[in-house]
Amino acid sequence: MAVARVTHVIASSPNSFHDAINEGLERARRTIHGITGLEILDHKCKVEDGKISEYRVEMNATFILD
């Protein structure tokens, strides 16, 4: 029987939501092993001078405990 844990991750990118998700996953993988899924909770944008300057995502990363 496996036991899983969920960790909240917030990430950003100047390019896209897709890039922000990948950035968050890659950063989480450096310290969390066995990630099995992501749940995207929220999408937000930072706006400067009337234009999107940053894409932000909040997500939960699920991983199996050793």
C-alpha positions as CSV (number, residue, x, y, z in Angstrom):
1,M,0.0,0.0,0.0
2,A,1.4,3.4,-1.0
3,V,1.1,6.6,1.0
4,A,1.1,9.9,-0.8
5,R,1.7,13.5,0.3
6,V,0.7,16.8,-1.4
7,T,2.8,19.9,-1.4
8,H,1.6,23.4,-2.5
9,V,3.8,25.0,-5.2
10,I,3.7,28.5,-6.6
11,A,5.6,29.3,-9.8
12,S,5.9,32.0,-12.5
13,S,7.1,32.7,-16.0
14,P,7.3,35.8,-18.2
15,N,6.3,33.7,-21.2
16,S,3.2,31.5,-20.5
17,F,1.1,29.5,-18.0
18,H,2.6,26.4,-19.6
19,D,6.1,27.6,-18.9
20,A,5.1,28.5,-15.3
21,I,3.8,25.0,-14.7
22,N,6.9,23.4,-16.2
23,E,9.1,25.7,-14.1
24,G,7.3,24.7,-10.9
25,L,7.5,21.0,-11.7
26,E,11.2,21.1,-12.5
27,R,12.0,23.1,-9.4
28,A,9.9,20.7,-7.2
29,R,11.7,17.7,-8.8
30,R,15.0,18.9,-7.4
31,T,13.9,18.2,-3.8
32,I,10.8,15.9,-4.1
33,H,11.1,12.5,-5.6
34,G,8.3,10.3,-7.0
35,I,5.9,13.1,-8.2
36,T,2.9,11.4,-9.6
37,G,0.6,14.3,-10.5
38,L,-0.1,18.0,-10.5
39,E,-3.4,19.7,-9.7
40,I,-3.5,23.3,-11.1
41,L,-5.4,25.3,-8.5
42,D,-5.2,28.9,-9.9
43,H,-3.9,31.0,-12.8
44,K,-3.0,34.7,-12.3
45,C,-1.2,37.3,-14.3
46,K,0.8,40.3,-13.2
47,V,0.1,43.4,-15.3
48,E,2.5,46.3,-15.9
49,D,1.8,49.2,-18.2
50,G,-1.4,47.5,-19.5
51,K,0.5,44.3,-20.6
52,I,1.0,40.9,-19.0
53,S,4.4,40.8,-17.5
54,E,4.2,37.5,-15.6
55,Y,2.1,34.4,-15.6
56,R,1.6,32.8,-12.2
57,V,0.2,29.4,-11.2
58,E,-0.6,27.7,-7.9
59,M,-0.6,24.0,-7.9
60,N,-0.4,20.9,-5.7
61,A,2.2,18.3,-6.4
62,T,1.4,14.8,-5.3
63,F,4.2,12.3,-4.5
64,I,4.6,8.9,-3.0
65,L,6.4,8.7,0.3
66,D,9.4,6.4,0.4
